[in-house]
Amino acid sequence: MEGLTELENAAVGAASAGCVAVTLQPTLYWKNAAAQGLPFTLRPSLLFRGCGANLLKETSEMALQFAAAGRMKAGGDASSSAAREIAGAVGGGAVGALLVTPFECVMVQQQLLGTSLLQTPLDIVRRHGALDGLYRGLGLAALRDSIYVGCMLGLT
């Protein structure tokens, strides 16, 4: 990562996230459906509901995480410590949560209500306000993503 430019790191992150988002979308739907008490289904029209928001979320999140972690990890010499590597990755995860929390909120609401990609965020903002609605759960998302990216990019 340290040998790549920020743009190259972002491209690697976005490409890998696109694959992950599409292949794991059904499992994400099943998890959210179970949490919401919805019945199990194999219908593609339901399994991939919210996939557009998820794809935007995943690709932008991992692009930002890879670029931020690469930037935070750069600048050290050959003797850079493992702590610097992990701290850079943890920081990349926290930064990424700022971007993706609204996408996750929209995706979950789309899966629950079946509303469109454009209508869903408008409804959320109307009901709860922009910050309280779209950024609900930001602290926990930052914690989750810091742990995840810290392990994924800090220990590899």
Long-range contacts (C-beta under 8 A, 24 or more apart in sequence): 1-66, 1-69, 1-70, 1-73, 1-153, 2-70, 2-73, 2-74, 2-76, 4-70, 6-67, 6-70, 6-71, 7-67, 9-66, 9-67, 9-69, 9-70, 9-71, 10-63, 10-64, 10-66, 10-67, 11-63, 12-66, 13-59, 13-62, 13-63, 13-64, 13-65, 13-66, 13-67, 14-59, 14-60, 14-62, 14-63, 16-62, 17-58, 17-59, 17-61, 17-62, 17-63, 18-55, 18-58, 18-59, 20-58, 20-62, 21-51, 21-54, 21-55, 21-57, 21-58, 21-59, 22-51, 22-55, 25-50, 25-51, 25-54, 28-54, 28-107, 29-111, 32-108, 32-111, 32-112, 33-111, 36-111, 36-112, 38-112, 49-110, 49-111, 49-114, 50-106, 50-107, 50-108, 50-110, 50-111, 52-117, 53-103, 53-106, 53-107, 53-110, 53-117, 53-120, 54-103, 54-107, 56-103, 57-100, 57-103, 57-104, 57-107, 58-100, 60-99, 60-100, 60-103, 61-96, 61-99, 61-100, 61-103, 61-145, 62-96, 64-92, 64-95, 64-96, 64-99, 65-92, 65-93, 65-95, 65-96, 65-145, 65-149, 65-153, 66-92, 66-153, 67-92, 68-92, 68-95, 68-96, 69-93, 69-149, 69-153, 69-154, 82-154, 85-154, 85-155, 86-150, 86-154, 86-155, 87-154, 88-153, 88-154, 89-149, 89-150, 89-151, 89-152, 89-153, 89-154, 89-155, 90-146, 90-147, 90-149, 90-150, 90-154, 91-146, 92-149, 92-153, 93-142, 93-145, 93-146, 93-147, 93-148, 93-149, 93-150, 94-142, 94-145, 94-146, 96-145, 96-149, 97-138, 97-141, 97-142, 97-144, 97-145, 97-146, 98-138, 98-142, 100-141, 100-145, 101-134, 101-135, 101-136, 101-137, 101-138, 101-141, 102-134, 102-135, 104-137, 104-141, 105-133, 105-134, 105-135, 105-136, 105-137, 106-134
